[in-house]
Amino acid sequence: MLNGCIADTASSSGDPPAIDSSARSADSRLALKAASLPSAGSPADSIRYLTIDSFPDLPRAVRKELAERGCIVPQASFPRTPHSVVKGEFAARGQTDWAALCTRGDTAEIVVVWGGPITCPTPLAPAALQHQMQRIAANETGYSRALFAASVQYIVEHDREHTAPRPAAIDHSGINDAFVGKASSIHYCYNGKWFLLPGAD
């Protein structure tokens, strides 16, 4: 289960409204929505979305880059507080980076804003929104993909014998890509390449 995740999310109290930002004009919000959100009638059109302005703890430069990319963050049914924008040392110890789950049409992908010279390719891990839905009540389905930060301890504790390629060392954080309540995988940047490591199951 995912209750043991080591998560570091940029959040604010309460349950902010979807697609709401007083800092943008109505025209710019409509243009952003048209460019980033699923097409009308999509199975995922009931998902709640937040703009980058809903994450006030983001550094200004990170906020600017994600906004310029048109990043709209889909929200899983749980937790109800803003999530899927996380910080961590995702490329190397001592370098603080930010990762966000951003919609692009009917898919969501992870966009990383690197805080220094050590990087891996971004965006990564595109997945159809409709493939990340699950039943959350008798007559209700909800979006279930969410991002968290995974510490070195969390990664090591969940490291199991597997045949997939693995990095030579685990010495910094990873991005925990979760299907909430079921399982997760960890994206781990090492020497300019992403490795997919086991998370919760």
Secondary structure, DSSP 8 states (H G I E B T S, - for coil): -GGG----B---SS---TT--TTS-HHHHHHHHHHHS--TT-TTTT-EEEEGGG-TTS-HHHHHHHHHTT-EEEE-SS--S--SEEEE-SSSTT--EEEEEEEETTEEEEEEE-SSS----SSEEEEEGGGGEEEEETTEEEE-EEEEEE-HHHHHHT----SS---S---S-EEEEEETTTEEEEEEEETTEEEEEE---
